[in-house]
């Protein structure tokens, strides 16, 4: 999951403090489960600004959701994940990719649960979910290529490996296991074990 896909274009010359208040308001409404029914006026009221001021920064609901991308961009788990998929130690790359995926999902769960939940009826949320999925696929393709180059894939089939990684690191898998009562530590260990069993062969001598 590259931070690249979460970046949105900043408007030069605008008040950064006001922008941060707007983003905080959107995150609060998402965490409360009310953003999908909120109007621009609701967001402005929550941020303590006028609708006209909000429109100086964000012209639509899509841009408001896009603002959340800026907060994802700074998430340490996401930033670290971009670097570790190419680690020379392929097994460590796999384990750390899974671990950082769980860290990211867990740290952003309150927001992501709402975005994923309303994606079918909210085009703005669907847009973010689609970009996130496409970006995660790109990072996992890099990891799969790393595993293939080092001869660690169990059956040498990169397409199968990519499909398995998409399942192991998905938000849906995270939520399913979280609902089953697993802690982040248990989740990480379970998925790392599954990843090694399903994907890795013996190291090349």
C-alpha positions as CSV (number, residue, x, y, z in Angstrom):
1,X,0.0,0.0,0.0
2,X,2.0,2.9,-1.2
3,X,1.4,6.3,0.4
4,X,1.6,7.7,-3.2
5,X,-2.0,6.8,-3.9
6,X,-3.3,8.5,-0.8
7,X,-1.8,11.9,-1.7
8,X,-4.1,14.7,-2.8
9,X,-3.1,18.0,-4.3
10,X,-2.8,20.8,-1.7
11,X,-4.2,24.2,-2.6
12,X,-1.3,26.8,-2.3
13,X,-1.9,29.8,-0.1
14,X,-4.7,28.3,2.0
15,X,-4.8,28.2,5.7
16,X,-3.2,24.9,6.9
17,X,-4.9,25.2,10.3
18,X,-8.3,25.5,8.7
19,X,-7.6,22.6,6.4
20,X,-6.6,20.5,9.4
21,X,-9.8,21.4,11.2
22,X,-11.8,20.3,8.2
23,X,-9.9,17.0,8.0
24,X,-10.5,16.4,11.7
25,X,-14.2,17.0,11.3
26,X,-14.4,14.5,8.5
27,X,-12.6,11.9,10.5
28,X,-14.9,12.5,13.5
29,X,-18.0,12.1,11.3
30,X,-16.6,8.9,9.8
31,X,-15.7,7.5,13.2
32,X,-19.2,8.3,14.4
33,X,-20.7,6.5,11.3
34,X,-22.6,9.7,10.1
35,X,-20.4,11.0,7.3
36,X,-22.4,9.3,4.6
37,X,-25.5,11.2,5.6
38,X,-23.7,14.4,6.4
39,X,-23.9,17.4,4.1
40,X,-21.1,19.9,3.4
41,X,-22.9,22.2,5.9
42,X,-22.6,19.5,8.6
43,X,-18.9,19.2,8.0
44,X,-18.5,23.0,8.1
45,X,-20.5,23.2,11.3
46,X,-18.3,20.5,12.9
47,X,-15.2,22.3,11.8
48,X,-16.5,25.6,13.2
49,X,-16.3,27.4,9.9
50,X,-18.6,28.7,7.2
51,X,-19.7,26.7,4.2
52,X,-18.0,29.3,2.0
53,X,-14.7,28.8,3.9
54,X,-15.0,25.1,3.5
55,X,-15.5,25.5,-0.3
56,X,-12.3,27.5,-0.5
57,X,-10.5,24.3,0.5
58,X,-12.7,21.4,-0.8
59,X,-15.1,21.7,-3.7
60,X,-17.0,18.5,-3.2
61,X,-17.6,15.5,-0.9
62,X,-15.1,13.6,-3.1
63,X,-12.4,16.1,-2.2
64,X,-13.4,15.9,1.5
65,X,-12.8,12.1,1.5
66,X,-9.7,12.8,-0.5
67,X,-8.5,14.9,2.4
68,X,-8.4,11.7,4.5
69,X,-5.8,10.4,2.1
70,X,-3.5,13.1,3.4
71,X,-3.7,11.6,6.9
72,X,-3.1,8.1,5.6
73,X,0.0,9.5,3.8
74,X,1.6,10.1,7.2
75,X,0.8,6.7,8.7
76,X,4.1,5.1,9.8
77,X,2.9,1.6,9.0
78,X,2.0,2.6,5.4
79,X,5.3,4.4,4.9
80,X,7.3,1.5,6.2
81,X,5.4,-1.0,4.1
82,X,6.6,0.8,0.9
83,X,10.2,0.0,1.9
84,X,10.1,-3.5,3.1
85,X,8.5,-5.3,0.1
86,X,12.0,-5.2,-1.5
87,X,14.0,-6.5,1.5
88,X,16.8,-9.0,0.4
89,X,15.5,-11.4,3.0
90,X,12.3,-12.5,1.3
91,X,10.8,-14.2,4.3
92,X,11.3,-11.1,6.4
93,X,9.7,-9.0,3.6
94,X,6.7,-11.3,3.7
95,X,6.3,-11.2,7.5
96,X,6.8,-7.5,7.7
97,X,4.4,-6.7,4.9
98,X,1.7,-8.7,6.7
99,X,2.6,-7.1,10.0
100,X,2.5,-3.5,8.7
101,X,-0.8,-4.2,6.8
102,X,-2.3,-5.2,10.2
103,X,-0.8,-2.1,11.8
104,X,-2.3,0.1,9.2
105,X,-5.8,-1.4,9.2
106,X,-5.9,-1.4,13.0
107,X,-4.7,2.2,13.3
108,X,-7.2,3.5,10.7
109,X,-10.0,1.0,11.5
110,X,-12.6,3.6,12.9
111,X,-12.4,5.5,9.6
112,X,-12.0,2.6,7.2
113,X,-14.8,0.6,8.7
114,X,-17.2,3.4,7.7
115,X,-15.7,4.0,4.3
116,X,-15.8,0.4,3.3
117,X,-19.3,0.0,4.8
118,X,-20.8,2.8,2.7
119,X,-18.8,2.4,-0.4
120,X,-21.7,0.8,-2.3
121,X,-23.9,3.8,-1.8
122,X,-21.4,6.6,-1.5
123,X,-19.3,7.4,-4.7
124,X,-16.7,9.3,-2.7
125,X,-16.1,6.4,-0.4
126,X,-16.0,4.0,-3.3
127,X,-13.4,6.1,-5.1
128,X,-11.1,5.9,-2.1
129,X,-11.6,2.2,-1.6
130,X,-10.9,1.5,-5.3
131,X,-7.7,3.5,-5.2
132,X,-6.6,1.8,-2.0
133,X,-7.1,-1.6,-3.4
134,X,-5.3,-0.8,-6.7
135,X,-2.4,0.6,-4.8
136,X,-2.2,-2.3,-2.4
137,X,-2.1,-4.7,-5.4
138,X,0.8,-2.7,-6.8
139,X,2.8,-3.1,-3.6
140,X,2.0,-6.8,-3.4
141,X,3.1,-7.3,-7.0
142,X,6.5,-5.9,-5.9
143,X,6.6,-8.3,-3.0
144,X,5.7,-11.2,-5.3
145,X,8.4,-10.3,-7.7
146,X,10.9,-10.2,-4.8
147,X,9.8,-13.7,-3.6
148,X,10.1,-15.0,-7.2
149,X,13.5,-13.5,-7.8
150,X,14.9,-15.1,-4.6
151,X,13.4,-18.5,-5.5
152,X,11.2,-18.6,-2.4
153,X,7.8,-19.1,-4.0
154,X,6.5,-22.6,-3.3
155,X,5.2,-23.3,-6.8
156,X,6.9,-20.5,-8.7
157,X,3.5,-19.2,-9.8
158,X,3.4,-15.4,-9.2
159,X,-0.3,-15.1,-10.1
160,X,-1.3,-17.5,-7.4
161,X,1.0,-15.9,-4.9
162,X,-0.4,-12.5,-5.6
163,X,-4.0,-13.7,-5.1
164,X,-3.1,-15.3,-1.8
165,X,-1.3,-12.1,-0.6
166,X,-4.4,-10.0,-1.6
167,X,-6.5,-12.2,0.7
168,X,-4.0,-12.4,3.5
169,X,-3.5,-8.6,3.7
170,X,-7.0,-7.4,2.9
171,X,-9.1,-5.1,5.1
172,X,-11.9,-7.7,4.8
173,X,-9.7,-10.4,6.2
174,X,-8.6,-8.1,9.0
175,X,-12.2,-7.3,10.0
176,X,-13.3,-11.0,9.8
177,X,-10.6,-12.1,12.2
178,X,-11.0,-9.1,14.4
179,X,-14.7,-10.0,14.7
180,X,-13.7,-13.5,15.6
181,X,-12.0,-12.0,18.7
182,X,-8.3,-12.0,17.6
183,X,-6.0,-9.3,18.9
184,X,-3.7,-7.5,16.5
185,X,-0.8,-9.7,17.8
186,X,-2.8,-12.9,17.2
187,X,-4.0,-11.7,13.8
188,X,-0.5,-10.9,12.7
189,X,1.0,-14.2,13.9
190,X,-1.9,-16.2,12.3
191,X,-1.6,-14.5,8.9
192,X,2.2,-14.6,8.9
193,X,2.1,-18.4,9.6
194,X,-0.5,-18.9,6.8
195,X,1.6,-16.8,4.5
196,X,4.8,-18.8,5.1
197,X,2.9,-22.1,4.7
198,X,1.0,-21.2,1.6
199,X,3.7,-19.2,-0.3
200,X,7.2,-20.1,0.7
201,X,9.3,-23.0,-0.3
202,X,12.7,-24.0,1.1
203,X,15.5,-21.5,0.7
204,X,17.7,-22.1,-2.3
205,X,21.0,-23.6,-1.2
